[in-house]
Each structure stands twice: as structure tokens, then as C-alpha cells.
Amino acid sequence: MPPTDGDYTQKEIAKIFKISSRTFQRWIKQYQEQGSTEPGRRGHHVPVYEGEDLQCLDRLIDRNPDATLEEFRARTGKSCSLMAVQRAVVRLGYSLKNAVGQRTKSS
């Protein structure tokens, strides 16, 4: 006889949803503590280029579209990875360098 409402164990519920029992337990704990099971913000770092720094990078790219990521990093005085610079460049709407070696910004 199948269980009625409220008669499932945590392990059975986890199996129904094809997740581990531990995941289900973490969701319950999160709901009890936060009132929500929404996923948290991903990533561990605040973007290196924000606000005025991002605007400065935008102006640099506009004036020097053929510069490399290393050059942008050096010119902005940031101590970060090249991926951090690349993510900022993409956030600004620029594409990768074209055949001429320049960056273009999509409208």
C-alpha cells in the first residue's frame, strides 16, 4: 500500500526527485534557516571592474581597440587574472578581436 500524504521518509522523497538524501537535508535546513530554497549567488569574488573602473576600461578599449587584455590590465593598474579583464570586456558588450585585431562593440 503506497504511503499517504506526510508518510514519506526523507530518503523516499529524495529518491522520488532523484537527488541524494544529503541534498534533500540541506534544502530542508536552508528552508528552516532562510525561509527559502532559492539558490545562492554563485561565484566567490566581487568583479574587479565595477563602477568607475569599468567606465575607465570602456574608455581605454574605445581609444585602444587593438590592445591586449594584458595591456588593459596594466593600464588600469589592476592586479587580477586575464579572465577577470575578459569578463569585464564582455560585460561592456565588446566582442573578441576581429581579423584586423580590433575589438568591436555590439550596438
ChimeraX commands (.cxc) that place a marker at each C-alpha (Angstrom):
marker #1 position 0.00,0.00,0.00 radius 0.5
marker #1 position 1.53,3.41,-1.02 radius 0.5
marker #1 position 2.11,5.94,1.74 radius 0.5
marker #1 position -0.44,8.69,2.26 radius 0.5
marker #1 position 0.41,12.38,2.48 radius 0.5
marker #1 position 3.03,13.00,5.15 radius 0.5
marker #1 position 4.07,9.36,5.37 radius 0.5
marker #1 position 7.18,9.55,3.17 radius 0.5
marker #1 position 10.63,9.44,4.66 radius 0.5
marker #1 position 13.28,11.92,3.60 radius 0.5
marker #1 position 15.08,9.11,1.79 radius 0.5
marker #1 position 11.91,8.21,-0.17 radius 0.5
marker #1 position 11.27,11.83,-1.14 radius 0.5
marker #1 position 14.87,12.22,-2.28 radius 0.5
marker #1 position 14.54,9.08,-4.38 radius 0.5
marker #1 position 11.30,10.35,-6.00 radius 0.5
marker #1 position 13.10,13.56,-7.07 radius 0.5
marker #1 position 16.29,11.68,-8.00 radius 0.5
marker #1 position 18.52,13.62,-5.60 radius 0.5
marker #1 position 20.67,12.43,-2.74 radius 0.5
marker #1 position 19.29,12.29,0.79 radius 0.5
marker #1 position 22.03,14.72,1.82 radius 0.5
marker #1 position 20.89,17.28,-0.79 radius 0.5
marker #1 position 17.32,17.00,0.47 radius 0.5
marker #1 position 18.51,17.50,4.06 radius 0.5
marker #1 position 20.49,20.62,3.04 radius 0.5
marker #1 position 17.38,22.03,1.33 radius 0.5
marker #1 position 15.30,21.44,4.47 radius 0.5
marker #1 position 17.95,23.12,6.64 radius 0.5
marker #1 position 18.19,26.08,4.25 radius 0.5
marker #1 position 14.40,26.48,4.25 radius 0.5
marker #1 position 14.27,26.38,8.04 radius 0.5
marker #1 position 17.06,28.95,8.39 radius 0.5
marker #1 position 16.28,31.26,5.47 radius 0.5
marker #1 position 12.66,30.59,4.60 radius 0.5
marker #1 position 13.61,29.81,1.02 radius 0.5
marker #1 position 15.26,27.13,-1.06 radius 0.5
marker #1 position 16.38,29.59,-3.75 radius 0.5
marker #1 position 19.97,29.00,-4.85 radius 0.5
marker #1 position 22.53,31.44,-3.51 radius 0.5
marker #1 position 24.65,33.78,-5.58 radius 0.5
marker #1 position 27.30,31.88,-7.47 radius 0.5
marker #1 position 30.89,32.90,-7.52 radius 0.5
marker #1 position 33.18,33.88,-4.74 radius 0.5
marker #1 position 34.60,37.19,-5.85 radius 0.5
marker #1 position 33.25,40.64,-6.45 radius 0.5
marker #1 position 34.01,41.75,-10.03 radius 0.5
marker #1 position 37.35,43.59,-10.26 radius 0.5
marker #1 position 35.95,46.14,-12.70 radius 0.5
marker #1 position 32.84,47.89,-11.42 radius 0.5
marker #1 position 31.56,51.46,-11.46 radius 0.5
marker #1 position 34.26,53.98,-12.34 radius 0.5
marker #1 position 36.83,51.23,-13.02 radius 0.5
marker #1 position 34.51,49.66,-15.58 radius 0.5
marker #1 position 33.89,53.04,-17.24 radius 0.5
marker #1 position 37.65,53.65,-17.35 radius 0.5
marker #1 position 38.17,50.27,-19.03 radius 0.5
marker #1 position 35.42,51.11,-21.53 radius 0.5
marker #1 position 37.20,54.38,-22.45 radius 0.5
marker #1 position 40.54,52.56,-22.76 radius 0.5
marker #1 position 39.07,49.97,-25.12 radius 0.5
marker #1 position 37.38,52.68,-27.16 radius 0.5
marker #1 position 40.69,54.56,-27.57 radius 0.5
marker #1 position 42.85,51.44,-27.98 radius 0.5
marker #1 position 40.74,48.72,-29.62 radius 0.5
marker #1 position 43.81,46.77,-30.70 radius 0.5
marker #1 position 45.30,46.48,-27.18 radius 0.5
marker #1 position 45.59,43.11,-25.50 radius 0.5
marker #1 position 43.99,42.05,-22.23 radius 0.5
marker #1 position 47.43,42.24,-20.61 radius 0.5
marker #1 position 47.77,45.86,-21.74 radius 0.5
marker #1 position 44.32,46.77,-20.42 radius 0.5
marker #1 position 45.16,45.18,-17.08 radius 0.5
marker #1 position 48.45,47.08,-16.87 radius 0.5
marker #1 position 46.91,50.40,-17.93 radius 0.5
marker #1 position 44.16,50.15,-15.32 radius 0.5
marker #1 position 46.66,49.17,-12.62 radius 0.5
marker #1 position 44.67,46.12,-11.57 radius 0.5
marker #1 position 46.20,43.02,-10.04 radius 0.5
marker #1 position 43.84,40.36,-11.38 radius 0.5
marker #1 position 43.64,37.45,-13.79 radius 0.5
marker #1 position 43.26,37.93,-17.53 radius 0.5
marker #1 position 39.89,36.19,-17.23 radius 0.5
marker #1 position 38.71,38.98,-14.90 radius 0.5
marker #1 position 39.66,41.51,-17.59 radius 0.5
marker #1 position 37.98,39.40,-20.29 radius 0.5
marker #1 position 34.76,39.12,-18.28 radius 0.5
marker #1 position 34.69,42.90,-17.87 radius 0.5
marker #1 position 35.31,43.40,-21.60 radius 0.5
marker #1 position 32.41,41.06,-22.43 radius 0.5
marker #1 position 30.17,42.77,-19.82 radius 0.5
marker #1 position 30.83,46.03,-21.63 radius 0.5
marker #1 position 29.48,44.46,-24.81 radius 0.5
marker #1 position 32.72,44.10,-26.74 radius 0.5
marker #1 position 33.44,41.06,-28.88 radius 0.5
marker #1 position 36.72,39.30,-29.33 radius 0.5
marker #1 position 39.25,40.91,-31.62 radius 0.5
marker #1 position 38.26,40.85,-35.29 radius 0.5
marker #1 position 40.51,39.93,-38.24 radius 0.5
marker #1 position 42.09,43.41,-38.13 radius 0.5
marker #1 position 42.97,42.89,-34.46 radius 0.5
marker #1 position 40.46,45.38,-33.08 radius 0.5
marker #1 position 37.62,44.96,-30.62 radius 0.5
marker #1 position 34.15,45.90,-31.71 radius 0.5
marker #1 position 31.20,46.80,-29.55 radius 0.5
marker #1 position 27.78,45.45,-30.42 radius 0.5
marker #1 position 25.04,48.07,-30.54 radius 0.5
marker link #1:1,2 radius 0.2
marker link #1:2,3 radius 0.2
marker link #1:3,4 radius 0.2
marker link #1:4,5 radius 0.2
marker link #1:5,6 radius 0.2
marker link #1:6,7 radius 0.2
marker link #1:7,8 radius 0.2
marker link #1:8,9 radius 0.2
marker link #1:9,10 radius 0.2
marker link #1:10,11 radius 0.2
marker link #1:11,12 radius 0.2
marker link #1:12,13 radius 0.2
marker link #1:13,14 radius 0.2
marker link #1:14,15 radius 0.2
marker link #1:15,16 radius 0.2
marker link #1:16,17 radius 0.2
marker link #1:17,18 radius 0.2
marker link #1:18,19 radius 0.2
marker link #1:19,20 radius 0.2
marker link #1:20,21 radius 0.2
marker link #1:21,22 radius 0.2
marker link #1:22,23 radius 0.2
marker link #1:23,24 radius 0.2
marker link #1:24,25 radius 0.2
marker link #1:25,26 radius 0.2
marker link #1:26,27 radius 0.2
marker link #1:27,28 radius 0.2
marker link #1:28,29 radius 0.2
marker link #1:29,30 radius 0.2
marker link #1:30,31 radius 0.2
marker link #1:31,32 radius 0.2
marker link #1:32,33 radius 0.2
marker link #1:33,34 radius 0.2
marker link #1:34,35 radius 0.2
marker link #1:35,36 radius 0.2
marker link #1:36,37 radius 0.2
marker link #1:37,38 radius 0.2
marker link #1:38,39 radius 0.2
marker link #1:39,40 radius 0.2
marker link #1:40,41 radius 0.2
marker link #1:41,42 radius 0.2
marker link #1:42,43 radius 0.2
marker link #1:43,44 radius 0.2
marker link #1:44,45 radius 0.2
marker link #1:45,46 radius 0.2
marker link #1:46,47 radius 0.2
marker link #1:47,48 radius 0.2
marker link #1:48,49 radius 0.2
marker link #1:49,50 radius 0.2
marker link #1:50,51 radius 0.2
marker link #1:51,52 radius 0.2
marker link #1:52,53 radius 0.2
marker link #1:53,54 radius 0.2
marker link #1:54,55 radius 0.2
marker link #1:55,56 radius 0.2
marker link #1:56,57 radius 0.2
marker link #1:57,58 radius 0.2
marker link #1:58,59 radius 0.2
marker link #1:59,60 radius 0.2
marker link #1:60,61 radius 0.2
marker link #1:61,62 radius 0.2
marker link #1:62,63 radius 0.2
marker link #1:63,64 radius 0.2
marker link #1:64,65 radius 0.2
marker link #1:65,66 radius 0.2
marker link #1:66,67 radius 0.2
marker link #1:67,68 radius 0.2
marker link #1:68,69 radius 0.2
marker link #1:69,70 radius 0.2
marker link #1:70,71 radius 0.2
marker link #1:71,72 radius 0.2
marker link #1:72,73 radius 0.2
marker link #1:73,74 radius 0.2
marker link #1:74,75 radius 0.2
marker link #1:75,76 radius 0.2
marker link #1:76,77 radius 0.2
marker link #1:77,78 radius 0.2
marker link #1:78,79 radius 0.2
marker link #1:79,80 radius 0.2
marker link #1:80,81 radius 0.2
marker link #1:81,82 radius 0.2
marker link #1:82,83 radius 0.2
marker link #1:83,84 radius 0.2
marker link #1:84,85 radius 0.2
marker link #1:85,86 radius 0.2
marker link #1:86,87 radius 0.2
marker link #1:87,88 radius 0.2
marker link #1:88,89 radius 0.2
marker link #1:89,90 radius 0.2
marker link #1:90,91 radius 0.2
marker link #1:91,92 radius 0.2
marker link #1:92,93 radius 0.2
marker link #1:93,94 radius 0.2
marker link #1:94,95 radius 0.2
marker link #1:95,96 radius 0.2
marker link #1:96,97 radius 0.2
marker link #1:97,98 radius 0.2
marker link #1:98,99 radius 0.2
marker link #1:99,100 radius 0.2
marker link #1:100,101 radius 0.2
marker link #1:101,102 radius 0.2
marker link #1:102,103 radius 0.2
marker link #1:103,104 radius 0.2
marker link #1:104,105 radius 0.2
marker link #1:105,106 radius 0.2
marker link #1:106,107 radius 0.2
view
